[in-house]
């Protein structure tokens, strides 16, 4: 039976995404997997942080499925 593991990690940016503070490394998140899918998106919570800080803090979420 095929199982899919999902790993999520936050990316932290300042000034509308122009200044990265910490970004995820999808290759490291996938480990020794040869085939994996990477998705980077703004979740609802990420959007709230962006809204409440008027774009100063702009997080995103990296999702790796292997």
Biopython code that builds the backbone (N, CA, C, O; Angstrom):
import numpy as np
from Bio.PDB.StructureBuilder import StructureBuilder

atoms = [
    (1, "UNK", "N", (0.843, -1.188, 0.000)),
    (1, "UNK", "CA", (0.000, 0.000, 0.000)),
    (1, "UNK", "C", (0.884, 1.246, 0.000)),
    (1, "UNK", "O", (1.879, 1.309, 0.722)),
    (2, "UNK", "N", (0.522, 2.216, -0.799)),
    (2, "UNK", "CA", (1.296, 3.438, -0.937)),
    (2, "UNK", "C", (0.863, 4.454, 0.113)),
    (2, "UNK", "O", (-0.324, 4.761, 0.230)),
    (3, "UNK", "N", (1.823, 4.978, 0.878)),
    (3, "UNK", "CA", (1.522, 6.019, 1.851)),
    (3, "UNK", "C", (2.247, 7.292, 1.446)),
    (3, "UNK", "O", (3.385, 7.253, 0.978)),
    (4, "UNK", "N", (1.583, 8.403, 1.630)),
    (4, "UNK", "CA", (2.162, 9.695, 1.289)),
    (4, "UNK", "C", (2.397, 10.460, 2.587)),
    (4, "UNK", "O", (1.479, 10.674, 3.379)),
    (5, "UNK", "N", (3.654, 10.868, 2.785)),
    (5, "UNK", "CA", (4.014, 11.646, 3.959)),
    (5, "UNK", "C", (4.027, 13.121, 3.572)),
    (5, "UNK", "O", (4.571, 13.494, 2.532)),
    (6, "UNK", "N", (3.424, 13.959, 4.419)),
    (6, "UNK", "CA", (3.371, 15.398, 4.173)),
    (6, "UNK", "C", (4.146, 16.120, 5.261)),
    (6, "UNK", "O", (3.911, 15.901, 6.449)),
    (7, "UNK", "N", (5.070, 16.980, 4.855)),
    (7, "UNK", "CA", (5.877, 17.767, 5.784)),
    (7, "UNK", "C", (5.635, 19.234, 5.472)),
    (7, "UNK", "O", (5.708, 19.645, 4.315)),
    (8, "UNK", "N", (5.346, 20.030, 6.506)),
    (8, "UNK", "CA", (5.098, 21.466, 6.323)),
    (8, "UNK", "C", (6.096, 22.268, 7.147)),
    (8, "UNK", "O", (6.441, 21.892, 8.268)),
    (9, "UNK", "N", (6.558, 23.387, 6.571)),
    (9, "UNK", "CA", (7.477, 24.278, 7.263)),
    (9, "UNK", "C", (7.197, 25.714, 6.837)),
    (9, "UNK", "O", (6.862, 25.965, 5.680)),
    (10, "UNK", "N", (7.331, 26.646, 7.757)),
    (10, "UNK", "CA", (7.063, 28.063, 7.482)),
    (10, "UNK", "C", (8.286, 28.754, 6.896)),
    (10, "UNK", "O", (9.424, 28.416, 7.220)),
    (11, "UNK", "N", (8.031, 29.727, 6.028)),
    (11, "UNK", "CA", (9.048, 30.642, 5.503)),
    (11, "UNK", "C", (8.716, 32.017, 6.061)),
    (11, "UNK", "O", (7.549, 32.407, 6.095)),
    (12, "UNK", "N", (9.724, 32.751, 6.497)),
    (12, "UNK", "CA", (9.498, 34.050, 7.122)),
    (12, "UNK", "C", (10.178, 35.145, 6.303)),
    (12, "UNK", "O", (11.380, 35.090, 6.047)),
    (13, "UNK", "N", (9.387, 36.139, 5.896)),
    (13, "UNK", "CA", (9.879, 37.255, 5.099)),
    (13, "UNK", "C", (9.428, 38.577, 5.725)),
    (13, "UNK", "O", (8.402, 38.638, 6.401)),
    (14, "UNK", "N", (10.209, 39.631, 5.489)),
    (14, "UNK", "CA", (9.839, 40.982, 5.897)),
    (14, "UNK", "C", (9.679, 41.858, 4.662)),
    (14, "UNK", "O", (10.144, 41.505, 3.579)),
    (15, "UNK", "N", (9.033, 42.978, 4.824)),
    (15, "UNK", "CA", (8.838, 43.992, 3.792)),
    (15, "UNK", "C", (8.253, 43.374, 2.519)),
    (15, "UNK", "O", (8.873, 43.397, 1.456)),
    (16, "UNK", "N", (7.053, 42.827, 2.655)),
    (16, "UNK", "CA", (6.295, 42.256, 1.536)),
    (16, "UNK", "C", (7.060, 41.166, 0.790)),
    (16, "UNK", "O", (6.901, 41.010, -0.421)),
    (17, "UNK", "N", (7.881, 40.420, 1.503)),
    (17, "UNK", "CA", (8.592, 39.298, 0.907)),
    (17, "UNK", "C", (9.944, 39.638, 0.319)),
    (17, "UNK", "O", (10.585, 38.768, -0.271)),
    (18, "UNK", "N", (10.397, 40.864, 0.456)),
    (18, "UNK", "CA", (11.674, 41.265, -0.137)),
    (18, "UNK", "C", (12.886, 40.859, 0.695)),
    (18, "UNK", "O", (13.973, 40.678, 0.147)),
    (19, "UNK", "N", (12.720, 40.715, 1.998)),
    (19, "UNK", "CA", (13.840, 40.392, 2.879)),
    (19, "UNK", "C", (13.572, 39.063, 3.587)),
    (19, "UNK", "O", (12.824, 39.027, 4.564)),
    (20, "UNK", "N", (14.173, 37.969, 3.105)),
    (20, "UNK", "CA", (13.949, 36.677, 3.758)),
    (20, "UNK", "C", (14.669, 36.592, 5.100)),
    (20, "UNK", "O", (15.826, 36.996, 5.222)),
    (21, "UNK", "N", (13.977, 36.065, 6.099)),
    (21, "UNK", "CA", (14.574, 35.834, 7.416)),
    (21, "UNK", "C", (14.965, 34.362, 7.527)),
    (21, "UNK", "O", (16.100, 34.036, 7.873)),
    (22, "UNK", "N", (14.015, 33.483, 7.233)),
    (22, "UNK", "CA", (14.251, 32.038, 7.278)),
    (22, "UNK", "C", (13.378, 31.395, 6.207)),
    (22, "UNK", "O", (12.173, 31.638, 6.147)),
    (23, "UNK", "N", (13.993, 30.576, 5.365)),
    (23, "UNK", "CA", (13.238, 29.867, 4.338)),
    (23, "UNK", "C", (13.490, 28.371, 4.458)),
    (23, "UNK", "O", (14.563, 27.935, 4.873)),
    (24, "UNK", "N", (12.497, 27.610, 4.092)),
    (24, "UNK", "CA", (12.585, 26.154, 4.149)),
    (24, "UNK", "C", (13.443, 25.627, 3.009)),
    (24, "UNK", "O", (13.539, 26.246, 1.950)),
    (25, "UNK", "N", (14.061, 24.479, 3.241)),
    (25, "UNK", "CA", (14.859, 23.807, 2.213)),
    (25, "UNK", "C", (14.111, 22.538, 1.808)),
    (25, "UNK", "O", (14.190, 21.533, 2.515)),
    (26, "UNK", "N", (13.386, 22.559, 0.686)),
    (26, "UNK", "CA", (12.578, 21.395, 0.288)),
    (26, "UNK", "C", (13.387, 20.119, 0.092)),
    (26, "UNK", "O", (12.892, 19.030, 0.384)),
    (27, "UNK", "N", (14.613, 20.228, -0.394)),
    (27, "UNK", "CA", (15.449, 19.043, -0.596)),
    (27, "UNK", "C", (15.758, 18.384, 0.747)),
    (27, "UNK", "O", (15.724, 17.159, 0.869)),
    (28, "UNK", "N", (16.053, 19.193, 1.733)),
    (28, "UNK", "CA", (16.328, 18.669, 3.070)),
    (28, "UNK", "C", (15.055, 18.104, 3.700)),
    (28, "UNK", "O", (15.101, 17.087, 4.392)),
    (29, "UNK", "N", (13.929, 18.756, 3.461)),
    (29, "UNK", "CA", (12.653, 18.282, 3.999)),
    (29, "UNK", "C", (12.276, 16.927, 3.404)),
    (29, "UNK", "O", (11.669, 16.103, 4.088)),
    (30, "UNK", "N", (12.628, 16.685, 2.138)),
    (30, "UNK", "CA", (12.294, 15.429, 1.471)),
    (30, "UNK", "C", (13.199, 14.286, 1.905)),
    (30, "UNK", "O", (12.858, 13.117, 1.725)),
    (31, "UNK", "N", (14.337, 14.615, 2.467)),
    (31, "UNK", "CA", (15.251, 13.572, 2.931)),
    (31, "UNK", "C", (15.816, 12.778, 1.772)),
    (31, "UNK", "O", (16.306, 13.354, 0.800)),
    (32, "UNK", "N", (15.751, 11.459, 1.868)),
    (32, "UNK", "CA", (16.319, 10.600, 0.827)),
    (32, "UNK", "C", (15.316, 10.207, -0.252)),
    (32, "UNK", "O", (15.603, 9.339, -1.076)),
    (33, "UNK", "N", (14.148, 10.832, -0.255)),
    (33, "UNK", "CA", (13.126, 10.517, -1.267)),
    (33, "UNK", "C", (13.586, 10.987, -2.652)),
    (33, "UNK", "O", (14.117, 12.088, -2.797)),
    (34, "UNK", "N", (13.380, 10.151, -3.654)),
    (34, "UNK", "CA", (13.764, 10.514, -5.017)),
    (34, "UNK", "C", (12.655, 11.277, -5.729)),
    (34, "UNK", "O", (12.937, 12.137, -6.563)),
    (35, "UNK", "N", (11.407, 10.975, -5.414)),
    (35, "UNK", "CA", (10.260, 11.647, -6.015)),
    (35, "UNK", "C", (9.474, 12.349, -4.916)),
    (35, "UNK", "O", (9.024, 11.721, -3.957)),
    (36, "UNK", "N", (9.317, 13.642, -5.068)),
    (36, "UNK", "CA", (8.532, 14.407, -4.098)),
    (36, "UNK", "C", (7.940, 15.634, -4.783)),
    (36, "UNK", "O", (8.428, 16.094, -5.816)),
    (37, "UNK", "N", (6.877, 16.144, -4.179)),
    (37, "UNK", "CA", (6.167, 17.306, -4.723)),
    (37, "UNK", "C", (6.317, 18.462, -3.744)),
    (37, "UNK", "O", (6.121, 18.289, -2.541)),
    (38, "UNK", "N", (6.662, 19.640, -4.252)),
    (38, "UNK", "CA", (6.840, 20.829, -3.418)),
    (38, "UNK", "C", (5.773, 21.853, -3.781)),
    (38, "UNK", "O", (5.568, 22.163, -4.954)),
    (39, "UNK", "N", (5.095, 22.375, -2.760)),
    (39, "UNK", "CA", (4.104, 23.429, -2.937)),
    (39, "UNK", "C", (4.419, 24.546, -1.951)),
    (39, "UNK", "O", (4.620, 24.289, -0.764)),
    (40, "UNK", "N", (4.463, 25.777, -2.435)),
    (40, "UNK", "CA", (4.653, 26.937, -1.565)),
    (40, "UNK", "C", (3.413, 27.796, -1.701)),
    (40, "UNK", "O", (3.048, 28.200, -2.805)),
    (41, "UNK", "N", (2.754, 28.078, -0.565)),
    (41, "UNK", "CA", (1.502, 28.833, -0.641)),
    (41, "UNK", "C", (1.305, 29.708, 0.585)),
    (41, "UNK", "O", (1.999, 29.580, 1.595)),
    (42, "UNK", "N", (0.335, 30.601, 0.459)),
    (42, "UNK", "CA", (-0.094, 31.435, 1.575)),
    (42, "UNK", "C", (-1.312, 30.768, 2.194)),
    (42, "UNK", "O", (-2.350, 30.655, 1.542)),
    (43, "UNK", "N", (-1.204, 30.324, 3.438)),
    (43, "UNK", "CA", (-2.353, 29.756, 4.121)),
    (43, "UNK", "C", (-3.211, 30.897, 4.663)),
    (43, "UNK", "O", (-2.829, 32.065, 4.593)),
    (44, "UNK", "N", (-4.363, 30.544, 5.197)),
    (44, "UNK", "CA", (-5.249, 31.554, 5.784)),
    (44, "UNK", "C", (-4.542, 32.293, 6.917)),
    (44, "UNK", "O", (-4.635, 33.516, 7.015)),
    (45, "UNK", "N", (-3.842, 31.558, 7.767)),
    (45, "UNK", "CA", (-3.119, 32.165, 8.900)),
    (45, "UNK", "C", (-1.999, 33.061, 8.392)),
    (45, "UNK", "O", (-1.766, 34.134, 8.949)),
    (46, "UNK", "N", (-1.294, 32.630, 7.328)),
    (46, "UNK", "CA", (-0.253, 33.470, 6.728)),
    (46, "UNK", "C", (-0.852, 34.793, 6.258)),
    (46, "UNK", "O", (-0.264, 35.856, 6.459)),
    (47, "UNK", "N", (-2.014, 34.720, 5.637)),
    (47, "UNK", "CA", (-2.695, 35.924, 5.165)),
    (47, "UNK", "C", (-3.104, 36.851, 6.292)),
    (47, "UNK", "O", (-3.044, 38.072, 6.147)),
    (48, "UNK", "N", (-3.522, 36.275, 7.425)),
    (48, "UNK", "CA", (-3.879, 37.104, 8.581)),
    (48, "UNK", "C", (-2.670, 37.864, 9.110)),
    (48, "UNK", "O", (-2.761, 39.055, 9.410)),
    (49, "UNK", "N", (-1.528, 37.170, 9.226)),
    (49, "UNK", "CA", (-0.310, 37.857, 9.676)),
    (49, "UNK", "C", (0.062, 38.973, 8.714)),
    (49, "UNK", "O", (0.445, 40.060, 9.146)),
    (50, "UNK", "N", (-0.046, 38.718, 7.416)),
    (50, "UNK", "CA", (0.252, 39.723, 6.408)),
    (50, "UNK", "C", (-0.698, 40.916, 6.545)),
    (50, "UNK", "O", (-0.269, 42.067, 6.467)),
    (51, "UNK", "N", (-1.967, 40.640, 6.745)),
    (51, "UNK", "CA", (-2.969, 41.697, 6.879)),
    (51, "UNK", "C", (-2.741, 42.542, 8.128)),
    (51, "UNK", "O", (-2.754, 43.771, 8.058)),
    (52, "UNK", "N", (-2.532, 41.887, 9.270)),
    (52, "UNK", "CA", (-2.389, 42.610, 10.538)),
    (52, "UNK", "C", (-1.097, 43.413, 10.636)),
    (52, "UNK", "O", (-1.022, 44.368, 11.410)),
    (53, "UNK", "N", (-0.078, 43.038, 9.860)),
    (53, "UNK", "CA", (1.180, 43.788, 9.883)),
    (53, "UNK", "C", (1.307, 44.704, 8.668)),
    (53, "UNK", "O", (2.371, 45.276, 8.432)),
    (54, "UNK", "N", (0.239, 44.846, 7.904)),
    (54, "UNK", "CA", (0.198, 45.702, 6.707)),
    (54, "UNK", "C", (1.307, 45.351, 5.719)),
    (54, "UNK", "O", (1.883, 46.234, 5.084)),
    (55, "UNK", "N", (1.604, 44.049, 5.592)),
    (55, "UNK", "CA", (2.593, 43.597, 4.631)),
    (55, "UNK", "C", (4.024, 43.625, 5.111)),
    (55, "UNK", "O", (4.927, 43.229, 4.374)),
    (56, "UNK", "N", (4.258, 44.089, 6.340)),
    (56, "UNK", "CA", (5.636, 44.119, 6.852)),
    (56, "UNK", "C", (6.168, 42.702, 7.070)),
    (56, "UNK", "O", (7.299, 42.398, 6.693)),
    (57, "UNK", "N", (5.355, 41.837, 7.678)),
    (57, "UNK", "CA", (5.716, 40.432, 7.882)),
    (57, "UNK", "C", (4.860, 39.592, 6.945)),
    (57, "UNK", "O", (3.632, 39.625, 7.024)),
    (58, "UNK", "N", (5.511, 38.834, 6.051)),
    (58, "UNK", "CA", (4.794, 38.066, 5.034)),
    (58, "UNK", "C", (5.253, 36.614, 5.059)),
    (58, "UNK", "O", (6.201, 36.255, 4.361)),
    (59, "UNK", "N", (4.593, 35.771, 5.855)),
    (59, "UNK", "CA", (4.987, 34.356, 5.882)),
    (59, "UNK", "C", (4.353, 33.563, 4.737)),
    (59, "UNK", "O", (3.318, 33.954, 4.198)),
    (60, "UNK", "N", (4.978, 32.457, 4.380)),
    (60, "UNK", "CA", (4.424, 31.488, 3.453)),
    (60, "UNK", "C", (4.652, 30.107, 4.061)),
    (60, "UNK", "O", (5.383, 29.971, 5.042)),
    (61, "UNK", "N", (4.033, 29.094, 3.482)),
    (61, "UNK", "CA", (4.181, 27.730, 3.959)),
    (61, "UNK", "C", (4.683, 26.848, 2.824)),
    (61, "UNK", "O", (4.132, 26.867, 1.723)),
    (62, "UNK", "N", (5.737, 26.071, 3.098)),
    (62, "UNK", "CA", (6.256, 25.105, 2.142)),
    (62, "UNK", "C", (5.730, 23.731, 2.541)),
    (62, "UNK", "O", (5.856, 23.321, 3.695)),
    (63, "UNK", "N", (5.139, 23.023, 1.580)),
    (63, "UNK", "CA", (4.591, 21.697, 1.817)),
    (63, "UNK", "C", (5.311, 20.710, 0.898)),
    (63, "UNK", "O", (5.350, 20.902, -0.318)),
    (64, "UNK", "N", (5.877, 19.655, 1.482)),
    (64, "UNK", "CA", (6.557, 18.624, 0.714)),
    (64, "UNK", "C", (5.798, 17.323, 0.911)),
    (64, "UNK", "O", (5.597, 16.880, 2.042)),
    (65, "UNK", "N", (5.373, 16.708, -0.199)),
    (65, "UNK", "CA", (4.712, 15.409, -0.161)),
    (65, "UNK", "C", (5.647, 14.399, -0.804)),
    (65, "UNK", "O", (6.103, 14.571, -1.934)),
    (66, "UNK", "N", (5.920, 13.330, -0.041)),
    (66, "UNK", "CA", (6.819, 12.299, -0.577)),
    (66, "UNK", "C", (6.235, 10.933, -0.368)),
    (66, "UNK", "O", (6.844, 9.935, -0.752)),
]
sb = StructureBuilder()
sb.init_structure("model")
sb.init_model(0)
sb.init_chain("A")
sb.init_seg("    ")
for serial, (resi, resn, name, xyz) in enumerate(atoms, 1):
    if name == "N":
        sb.init_residue(resn, " ", resi, " ")
    sb.init_atom(name, np.array(xyz, "f"), 0.0, 1.0, " ", f" {name:<3s}", serial, name[0])
structure = sb.get_structure()
